[in-house]
Amino acid sequence: MKKVAFYTLGCKLNYAETSTLSRLFEQRGYRKTDFTDKPDIFIINTCSVTENADKKCRKIVREARSISPDAYVAIIGCYAQLKPQEIAEIPGVDAVLGAAEKFQLLDLLDGFVRKEKPQVLASDITKANRFTTSFSMGDRTRTFLKVQDGCDYSCSFCTIPLARGNSRSDTIENILKTAREIALTEVREIVLTGVNTGDFGIRNGKREERFIDLIKALDEVDGIDRFRISSIEPNLLTDEIISFVAASKRFAPHFHVPLQSGSDKILKRMRRRYLREVYADRVEKIKSLMPHACIGTDVIVGFPGETDEDFLETYRFINELEVSYLHVFTYSERDNTLAAGMPEVVPLPKRNERSKMLHILSDKKRRAFYEQHIGQTATVLFENDVENGRMHGFTENYIRVSAKYDPLLINEMKTVLLTGLRNDGLMEVSEIEETATVS
């Protein structure tokens, strides 16, 4: 029985797909093993958003070769689709598979026998037009369920449409079937994920179903305590969706809504499909119905043409918004994007300075969000994540809890009282029998 190990870079969507591939291998008689357990095959799932994708890929391949010199090394994922020939030249790579080929690798690579030259199996991205159901397993607490793939947007900084193809989705019927199968396991929470999740419903270039109808149907699935929406564009986050989540039985009051910039000038240069007024309206709508809701956002700093005043406009805009945390990305040039050829390049030291400022603002926002909940009760789903005698979990509105380890609480819902924020940023909480911390 050949052993196979997987390594994943990038987003939740990549993790869902890697997990699905690992199950396909096991169905064919392979044994999944750890990266360090001298596997016969390495499958490395890459990301194009990750900075220094080339360096990271090379480093992982070198490490794989040092662990198991005779193993077969296959590279898949977004970076593999964008630059297959470049990856094939990395010493130690045996195969590179594109977006249309990655789920067929068990058939295409014919027993994983090393050859004199690397195999490059990467079709034009237009061939990536099928949807493959994917979800992560292994963490019995939650799973990431892919409901949508690809993107029809043309943001000037983004390579995802080139790496994953046009927008396409699973059917509501099939997603419900998968969710019910997941409900038969120990998983208690499902996170809905995709490239452009709110664009759910497109098949063969036509919109056949709606995201709101998907989440309404999932809310009726028994055996799953919580659903979360991983990320949704502000222009696709409708009043109907917000109102439904506010009244739903199982959907968590937690939204991750990318902003990217608080300057209308920069949003236009980015070719985003909204301006800041729309974003502010969405935040206001969420908070009017769910004052306790957690709202996260993505922000890019140092985009070409972003002046000091543009950045300060973004800073002030976010500072005044009721958002709870930021994911800050320092802009980096991507080949074959419009932004890569734009003038008025922002020097890297200035990009890093702006990134640091927004990271500090994110810490401030998170602390303020925690402070708002002192004295309130919340429901925590404890995870099998134990470190130094402590276990962790999340409340419905994404407050992270660290409590003294108790095996009886793992993968269980528990009501806690949030009692106070400590000097180190942790929040003291009282639980029915125990004392815990929120971090």
N, C-alpha and C positions, 0 to 999 in steps of 0.2 A: 504494500500500500504506500504510494508516494505521498510525501508530506508537502503541503503548500502553505506559505505564509503571505500575509497581506500587509501593505503599508499604505495609509491614506493621508493625502495632503488636502487641505481646503475645507469645503463647506459641509453642512449636514447632508446635502444631497449626495455628495461623494461617499459619505459614510454609509448612507442607505444603499447605494449601488454596490459598494464593496461587500457589504454584508450579504446582499442578494447573490453576488458572484460566489462568495464563500459557500453558500448553501448549494449552489449548482455544482461546485466541485465535490462537495460531500455526497451529493446524490449520485455522482459518477464513480464513487469509491475512493476518492482522495481523502486524506486526513489533514484537517486544518491544524496548524501548529504555530507556536510563537516565532517571531522573526529570528530569535537567537538560537532556535532549536535545530540548526543545520537542515533546513528544509531542502527538498529537491526542486521546488519551484518558488520563485518570488513574483508576486503580482503587485506592482507599484502604481497606485492611482493618483495622478497628478492634478495640479490646479494651475490655471493661468492667472488668477487674481493674485496669488501668493507672490510677494516680491522675491526676486532672485530665484525664479522657478528652475532655471538651468543649474545653478549652484546646488540647490537642494536636491534635485534629481540626481546629479552626479555623486553627491555625498552619500545618498541612500544606496545607489548602485555599488559604490566602493565598499560600503559597509556590508552589503549583501554578499559580495564576492569574498570579503575577508572571513565571513562566517561560514560560507559554504561555496568554495571555489568552483565546484563543478555544477552548481545549480543552474536552472533555467531562469532567466530574468526577463519578464515581460512588462512593458510600460503602457498604461492606458490613461484615459482622462483627458481633460481639456488641453493641457500642454502637449500631450501626444497628438491631438488632432491639429493643433496650430503649427507645430514644428516637428513633424515626424522624422524628417531626414536629419535634422540637428540632433535629435535624441538618439537616432540609430548610430551616430558617430561616437557616442559616449562608450568608452571601453567597458566591456562586460555586458552590454545590452544584447539580448537575443531576439527580441521582437518588440515592435511598436504597433499598437492597434488604435484606430481612430474611433470616433463616436458611433459610427454605424457598425463597427466590427467588435466592440469590446464585449458585448454579451454573447458573441458567437466564438469566443476565443478557445473554448474547449474543443470545438470542431475544427476551427481554422488552424490551430497549432499542432494538431496531429501527434498527440502523445508527449509533447514538450521535449523533443529531441534537439539538442544543440546542433547548429549548422555552422558552416564556415563563415557565412555572412549573416547579419541580422535580417530578419523578415520585417518588411514595412507594409502593413496592411491598413491603410488609411485612405478611405474614399473621400471625394469631395463632400463638403458638409451638407449639400442638398440631399445626399443619400441617407442622412440621419433623419428619417421621417417616421420611424416607428416609436411607439411608446412602450417601454418595458417596466412593468410593475416592480417596484423596489421598496424595501423597508429594512431597517436595521434591527438586529436581534443580538442578544448577548448581555445587554443591560436589562434585567427583568423588570425594572421600574418603568422605563419609557422606551418608545420606539419612534424613529423618524420615518414617516410614510410619505413617499413621493407621489404627488397627485398631478404634477405638471412638469414639463421639461421644455427647454428651449425658450427663445424670446424673439418677438417681432419688433421690439423697440430698437432704436439706433442711437443710443447715448454715445456721445463722441469719445468717451474714455474707455469704452467697454469692449472686450473681445468675446464675451459669452455667446452672442449670436453666431460668431465664426467658429466657436468651439463646440456648441451644442445644437445649432440649427434653429429652425423656426419653432414657434410655440405649438405645443401639442399636449394632449391630456389623456389621462385614463377616463373611463366612464364612471358615473356615480354608482352604477350597479356593481362594477368590479371593485371599486374602492370599498363599498359596504361589505362585500364578500370578504375582502382582505382584512378589514377592521374586525369583522366577527371572528375570523380565524385568529387574529392577534388576541382578541378578548378571551380566547380559550387558553391562552398562556398566562404567565404571571404578570404580564405588562399591565400597568394601571393608567399610563398616560400615553397618548399619541400626539406627536407634533407633526402637523401638516407642512410639507416642504415642497419646494419647486424652485425653478429659476425665477419665474414671475408668477407666484402662486395665485394672485388675484385674477390673473388672466386665464384661470382654469376654464375648460369647456370647449377649447378649439380642437377639432380633429379634421385632418385633411384640408386644412386652411379655412374651415367654416366653424362658426360658433354654434355648438349644438346643445350645450348646457351652461349653467351659471354657477359661480362660486357660492352664492347665497343658498342655492338649492342643495349643493353638496353639504354645507355645514348644517343646514336644517336636517338633512337625512342622517348625518353622523350623530347628531345630538340625541337621536333615538336608539343608538346602538347600546345595548346592555353589556355590562362586563368591563367597560372602560370608564374610569372615574373622571378623567380629564382629557380634553383636547386643547391644544394650543395652535395658533396660527404663527408659523415661524417668522414670516416677513411678508409685508404687503405694501404695494406702492400707494402713495397718498391719493392719487387720482382714481385708483380702483377700490379704495376703502370707502364704500358708500354709506349713507345714513342707514340704509336697510341692514347692512352687515353689522354696523356698530350697535344698532338697536337690538338686533337679534342676540348678539353676544351678551349684551347687558341683561337680557331676560332668559338666557339659555340655561339648561340644566347642567351642562358639562363643559362648555367652552370657558376657558380661563380669561379673566379680565387683564389680559397682557397682550399688547400690540407692539410689534417691531416695525416701524414705518420709516424707510429711508428718506432722508432729507437731502444730503450731499452738499448743499450750500444754502445759506440764508440770504444770499444776494441774488436778486432776479437777473442781474446782468450775467452772473456766472451760471445760473441755472439754464439760461438761454444758450450760452456757449457749450454747456454740457449736453444740450438737446434733451433736457428732461421734459416731461409732459405736464408740468404744473409750475406755478410760481408760488412764492412764499405765502401769499394770502390763502391759497388752498390748503397748504400744510397747517397753518395756524388754525384754520377753520376745523380741520379734522381733529386736531388736539383738543380744541374747545368742545367739540361734539362728544368725544370720548369722555372727557372729564365731567361734562354736564350730566351724563347718564351713569358714569362709574367713577366717582371721585377717587376711589381707592385703586383705580387701574394703573398698571405699570406701563409706561410708554418708552420704548427704546428707539434709537435712531442711528443711522449711519451718516458720517460726514467726511468729505474729502477736503483736505487742505493742500494749498499750493498748486491748484489747477492753473494752467496757462492763462495769464491775464488777470489773475487774482491780485489786486493791489492791497496795500495795507488797509485802506478804507473798506474794500470789499470784505476782507477777512474780519475786520472789526464789526461790520454790519452783520456778518454771520454770527460772530460771538455774541453780540447784543441780542440778536433775534433768539438764539438758543437760550441765552440766560433768562429771557423773559418768558419762555415757553414752559409749560408744565410737563416737561419730559423727565424721565427718571434716570437715564444713563445714555452714554454715547459710545458707539464704536467708531473710532477715529482712524482714518486711512490717509497716509501721506501719499499724495499723487506720485505715481511713477509711470513713465512713458511705456506704452504698449504698441508694438508693431502693428501696422495695418488698421490703426484707429485714426480718426480725424484729429483728435487732440494731439497726437504725436507730432504733427506738422504745424501746430499752432505757434505763432510768435509770442513774445512777452513771457518767456519761460521764467518761472520763479526759481531763484537759486535754492539749492538743496538745504543749506543752513537755515534759510528763512522758512522753508517748508517744515523742517524739524522743530523750529521755534514755535510755529503756529500749532503743530501737533501737540507739543508739550502743554501749551496753554489750554487746549481743548480737553486733554486728558485730566488736567487739574479741575476744569469746569465739570467734567463727568463725575469726578469724585465728589465734588460739591453737590451736584444734583442727586446722586445716589444717597448721600448722607441726609439731605433734606427730605427725600422720599421716605427714608426709614423713620426719621423723626416724626413725620406726619402720622405714623402708625403706632406710636407709643400709646399703650393703654388699650389697644384693640386686640381682638382675637383673630386668629387665622388658622387655616388648615394646612398642615405640612405633609407632603409625601416624602417619607424618608427613603434614601437610596442606599445601596450597598457600596458606599464610598466611605471607607473607614481609614482614618489617619490619626496617629498618636492617640488612640483611644476615643476618638470623636467620630460621629457619623454626621452626614449632611443631608439636606433636603431643601425643597422649595415650597413656599406658600403658593396659593393660587395666583397671587399677583407678583410672583417672581422675587420674593424676598428669600435669600438663602439662609438656611438654618444649620447650625452646628451644635449637636447635642452629645452628651455622654453616650457612648456606645451601648446599645441594648438590642440584642439579636431579635427580640420579640417585636421591635418597632420597624425593622427593615421591611421596606415595601408596604408599609402600612400608612394610612391617613391618620393624623393625630392633631387634635385641636390644641393650640398653644396661645398664650397671652404674651404679647410683646410689651416688655416692661421698662426698657430704658436703653439709651445708647451710651456705650462706654467711650473712654478717651481714645481707644485705639480704633474706633469706628465700628466695633461690634455691638450688637444689640442684645441685652439680657432679655430672656423670655422665661415665662413660667409655663410648664406643661403639667398635666394632671398629676403625674408622679415624680417628674424629673425637672431639673433646671437645664436650659439649653441656651445656645447663643446664635445670633443671626449675623452672618458675615457677608 
